[in-house]
Every structure is written in C-alpha cells, then in structure tokens.
Amino acid sequence: QVQLVESGGGLVQPGGSLRLSCAASGFTFNTYAMSWYRQAPGKERELVAFIDPPGGYKNYADSVKGRFTSSRDNAKNTVYLQMNSLKPEDTALYYCYVRVLGTGYWGLGTQVTVSS
C-alpha cells in the first residue's frame, strides 16, 4: 500500500533553515508527481510546492518562492523540501502528498515551528 513518511521538522529561529524529507513506498515513485502541503492552526491546508516525476519542473506558492526548494531522489524514493530564510508564518504541519491512480495519499506530517 502507498505510504508516505515525512521527517526533518523541528523548532528553528527566524531566518534559519530546515530540510524536510518524505520517504515513499508502495507505488512506482519515479512516475508520479509529488507535492508538499502545510496546515497552520486555524487555517486551511495549502499547497507549498510541486515537483514533476523527473524533478525538472517545480512550482511553488508565492509565499515561499525564492526561499523553499523541492527536489527528489528517485533512486531513494524520497522527495525533499529545503526551507531557507524561515519566518514565523511558516509555522505549520507539513505534509507530502501523491495522487496514485485517482486516489490521494497523505503522510502524517512533520511539525515545523519558527520562533525565537
């Protein structure tokens, strides 16, 4: 079955960096686009980043452009989100997502807290 396991979250000061990872299994990873979403308390879940199967096309929410970079290692079935210049408003639970054969799958998420 499809499984997505996020890791790499934590507490970081404003201006700091974190690298999130999402390990995937149960599907042919290198043929599916992957996405990162986040959800802050009291807010709706929002799309943060998208990466196509080969990793050549990426798209980002305006709020993170120039600060976040998504990448993937198809040999390791893992997608990454490098987050730089973090702001308090980036505080959220971060999820990776994949849609396989018409069904969407989420991981459990990893918490990112940006605070001094």
C-alpha positions as CSV (number, residue, x, y, z in Angstrom):
1,Q,0.0,0.0,0.0
2,V,1.0,3.6,-0.5
3,Q,2.9,5.0,2.4
4,L,4.4,8.5,2.9
5,V,6.6,9.3,5.9
6,E,7.8,12.8,6.5
7,S,10.7,13.8,8.7
8,G,13.0,16.7,9.4
9,G,10.7,19.1,11.1
10,G,11.6,20.9,14.3
11,L,12.0,24.2,16.1
12,V,14.1,26.8,14.3
13,Q,14.7,30.5,14.8
14,P,13.5,33.1,12.2
15,G,16.0,33.2,9.4
16,G,17.0,29.6,9.9
17,S,16.8,26.6,7.6
18,L,15.3,23.1,7.7
19,R,15.3,20.2,5.2
20,L,12.2,18.0,5.2
21,S,12.2,14.6,3.7
22,C,9.3,12.3,2.6
23,A,10.1,8.7,2.1
24,A,7.6,7.0,-0.2
25,S,6.7,3.3,-0.8
26,G,4.0,1.2,-2.4
27,F,4.0,2.8,-5.8
28,T,6.3,3.5,-8.7
29,F,7.8,6.6,-7.3
30,N,9.6,7.9,-10.4
31,T,6.4,8.0,-12.4
32,Y,4.4,10.3,-10.1
33,A,4.5,14.0,-9.3
34,M,4.8,14.8,-5.6
35,S,3.6,17.8,-3.6
36,W,4.2,19.4,-0.3
37,Y,1.4,21.0,1.7
38,R,1.2,22.7,5.0
39,Q,-1.5,23.5,7.5
40,A,-1.2,26.1,10.3
41,P,-3.5,26.1,13.3
42,G,-6.9,27.5,12.4
43,K,-6.1,27.7,8.7
44,E,-6.8,25.6,5.6
45,R,-4.2,23.2,4.2
46,E,-2.3,24.9,1.4
47,L,-0.1,23.7,-1.4
48,V,3.5,24.7,-0.9
49,A,5.5,23.0,-3.6
50,F,5.0,20.6,-6.5
51,I,7.6,18.6,-8.4
52,D,7.1,16.5,-11.5
53,P,8.3,12.9,-11.8
54,P,11.8,13.5,-13.2
55,G,12.2,16.6,-11.0
56,G,12.7,19.0,-13.8
57,Y,9.5,21.0,-13.3
58,K,8.8,22.6,-9.9
59,N,6.2,25.1,-8.8
60,Y,5.8,27.0,-5.5
61,A,3.3,29.0,-3.6
62,D,4.0,32.7,-3.9
63,S,4.6,32.9,-0.1
64,V,7.7,30.6,-0.3
65,K,9.1,31.4,-3.7
66,G,12.8,32.1,-3.5
67,R,13.1,30.6,-0.1
68,F,11.9,26.9,-0.5
69,T,13.3,24.4,-3.0
70,S,11.8,21.0,-3.7
71,S,13.9,18.1,-5.0
72,R,13.7,14.4,-5.3
73,D,15.9,11.4,-5.4
74,N,14.1,8.7,-7.5
75,A,16.7,6.1,-6.6
76,K,15.8,6.6,-2.9
77,N,12.1,7.1,-3.4
78,T,12.4,10.3,-1.5
79,V,11.3,13.9,-2.0
80,Y,12.8,16.8,-0.1
81,L,11.8,20.4,0.8
82,Q,14.7,22.7,1.6
83,M,13.4,25.6,3.5
84,N,15.6,28.7,4.0
85,S,15.0,32.1,5.5
86,L,12.2,30.7,7.6
87,K,9.6,33.1,9.0
88,P,7.2,32.7,11.9
89,E,4.4,32.5,9.4
90,D,5.9,29.3,8.0
91,T,5.0,27.5,11.3
92,A,2.7,24.6,10.3
93,L,2.4,20.9,10.0
94,Y,4.0,19.9,6.7
95,Y,2.7,17.0,4.6
96,C,3.7,15.3,1.4
97,Y,1.1,14.2,-1.0
98,V,0.8,11.9,-4.0
99,R,-2.2,11.0,-6.2
100,V,-1.9,7.4,-7.4
101,L,-4.5,6.1,-9.9
102,G,-7.0,8.6,-8.9
103,T,-6.6,8.3,-5.1
104,G,-4.8,10.9,-3.0
105,Y,-2.5,9.8,-0.2
106,W,-1.1,11.9,2.7
107,G,1.6,11.3,5.2
108,L,1.1,12.0,8.9
109,G,3.1,15.2,8.6
110,T,6.1,16.8,10.3
111,Q,5.8,19.9,12.5
112,V,7.8,23.0,11.7
113,T,7.9,25.7,14.3
114,V,9.7,29.0,13.6
115,S,10.1,31.0,16.7
116,S,12.7,32.9,18.7
